[in-house]
Amino acid sequence: MSFFQSLAAVLTPAGLIWTIVLIGIATFLHELAHYALARWQGVTVNSFSVGMGPVIFRRNWRGTQWRLSLVPIGGYVEIDGMAPEAGADGAEKPLQRGFSRLPAWGKVAVLLAGPLMNLLLAIGLMTVTFTSQGVPAPDRARIESVVADSPAQKLGLQAGDVITAIDGRDIPVIVNIQGRDAPGWESVRDTLTRAGKHVFTVQRDTDTLDLTFDWTPNVNGQRQLLGIRYGPDVNPASLPVAFATSWRVTAQAVPQVVQSFAGLFKRFLTFDISRDENVSGPIGTAEIVSQAARVSPWALVQVATLLNLSLAFFNLIPIPGLDGGRILLVLVGAVRGRPLSFSQEQAINLAGFAFVMLLMVFVVVRDVSRFF
C-alpha cells in the first residue's frame, strides 16, 4: 500500500474539513483575545489575518486591516509598537507608542490573553459536555459494547451493563502519587491479568447481578480477551458541578501535559521518531478528528477541548517566539528596570522561532514515518 493510500485509509474528507474548522476557530479566538486586550488598552492593531500566506481578501474597519489569507490554518495580529521603525540613517529608532508604551503588566495581559482564551474555551466545552453527558464516575465501569461470540457474551454481559464491584469488593477510587483521583474502573483490566475464579457485580437497569466466571489470561501462548469495550460510568451533573469538575480536570491535566512536552523535547534532541501517543502532529490530529467525526458530535467536542488545551499550554511554554517566551522577556525587562532593545529581542525570538519550526518539522516527519 502506497503512502497516499495509507493516508486515505485513516483520513476522511469530513475529518479534514472538521480539522480545519476546529483549528481555525481555536486560532481565531486566540488571536482575537490578543486583539481585544490591545484595543482595550488603547493600542492600535494594524492588521488581523485569518489564515496564513498570501492575502486573498482585505478590508479596513475600525483602524485595522482585516485579512483572509490563502492557507486556512493559523492566523496572526500585527500590534502597533511591537516592531521598531528605522530612522533616517537606517538605524533602529526606539518606539514611543502603542505596545512599547504599555507598562509590563499591560504587555503581559496582551500576550497572556491568547492562551487564556483557549484555556477558557476548553473549560467551557468541558462544562457543556459534563452538563449534557454527566461527570465520569471513577468507581464504576460501563460496558459500551460486547464482541459477538466472545467470553463476555457467553458470560451474559451486555452493552449498558455497569460493573459496580469485582470479586465482592467495590471498585476503588485510587489516589495516585500526585494526590488526585485515578480511574479505579481500570481494575477490570487488572482483574483479567489474574487466573482463577472472578465475580463481576453488574447493575442492569434496576437489577443487580453477580456473574461468576473462571478466567485464564493466556491460551496457547496468546493473551485472551474478555471481549468488551468499556469506560467510566457517569453521574448526572448540574451546571455548577460540571464547571467545578472542568477546572479540576484541567488542573489534573497540567502534569500530564508537561510530561508529554518534556518527552517530545527529549525525542527531538535524540531524533527519536518512534510513535508517541501523547503528542500528535497534523496528520495524527486529522486522523483523530476523522475518527471522532465518525463517532458523534460529542466526540468532536472532546477533540476541540483537547485542541484548545494543547494550544493554551503549548503557547505558555517559555520558548522565545511563543507567547510564553515573549512574556518571559517582558518580565526580564521589568526586573532589569528597562526593557530589552528590539535587536536583542529580535535575536532571541528568531532563535526561539527557528527552534519551534525545527520542532514542528520533527513532529511532521515522525507523523509521516509511521506510514512507511
Buried (B, 14 or more C-beta within 10 A) or exposed (E): EEEEEEBEEBBBEEBBBBBBBBBBBBBBBBBBBBBBBBBEBEBBBBBBBBBBEEBEEEEEEEEBBBBBBEEBBBBBBBBBBBBBEEEEEEEEEEBEEBBBBBEBEBBBBBBBBBBBBBBBBBBBBBBBBBBEBBBBBBBBBBBEEBEEEBBBBEBBBBEEBBBBBBBEEEBEEBEEEEEEBBBBBBBBEEBBEEEEEBBBBBBBEEEEEEBEBEBEEEEEEEEBEBBBEBEBBBEEBEEEBBBBBBEBBBEBBEEEBEEBBEBBBEBBEEEEBEEBEEBBBBBBBBBBBBBBBEEEEEBBBBBBBBBBBBBBBBBBBBBBBBBBBBBBBBBBBBEEEEBBEBEEBBEBBEBBBEBBEEBEEBBBEBBBEEBE
